[in-house]
Amino acid sequence: MTMQNILEVSNLCKSFGKVTAVLDLSFKVASGEILGIIGPNGAGKTTAFNLITGEIRPDRGKVIFRGKDVTFDPVYQKCRHGIARTYQIPRPFFNMTVFENLLVGSVYGGGKTLRLSKWKCEEILEKTGLNSKRNHIAGNLPLFDRKRLELARALSTDPTLLLVDEVAGGLVENEVEEILKIIHAVRKDGVTILWVEHIIIAMQRGPDRLMVMNFGQKLFSGNPEETFSSEEVHRVYLGSEEEN
């Protein structure tokens, strides 16, 4: 049985002056899928995220979410539709506690009542392993906890599509393992995940499918095994990583 596509990106283009960041990018994400996006620095991965979430407007192309054209919808509206994201550099409210950060996301991002938000946030704290840190000030957290909080804040808006931007970056191996557990637990709850990442072990074990980007375009798409076995992927992505 073919899963219904929750996201369809069609011929998306974005230039900044004379620099083309995304060029005729088209791909689909099935409901319940984890799609990983890899590629060298400057390949257009984060720009693609920004176009999907509405932080920047495309020059042309379309973003279809659950059958509806949301290309030019503002960020807050896409959040209410069910699209949430994390950032490579965590952006919590630094002077608030972990729990307060989640409440803000649920009430103002997800549009839920305070009573329902409190229940939802309790659930997310357990899922992300942050319950013992609930009353800690976000600005005092170590990197691993900030990364988990970044995921938790996005989840507090109750998304059906979660865009994850390099959440494993800077973490040690056992911390990456914990992130993988959280990602798979989130998927089990019915959330579709689009995940940009440079950490190879995360991309080998996390996604169902990988898409490789280069120069703003889709270069390759396949399951993790065939993707990392591709000579072209090695040349463009893995080769460049070794050179750096």
Secondary structure, DSSP 8 states (H G I E B T S, - for coil): ----EEEEEEEEEEEETTEEEEEEEEEEEETT-EEEEE--TTSSHHHHHHHHHTSS--SEEEEEETTEE-TT--HHHHHHHTEEE--SS----TTSBHHHHHHHIIIIIS---HHHHHHHHHHHHHHHT-GGGTTSBGGG--HHHHHHHHHHHHHTT--SEEEEESTTTT--HHHHHHHHHHHHHHHHTT-EEEEE---HHHHHHS-SEEEEEETTEEEEEE-HHHHHH-HHHIIIIIHHHHH-
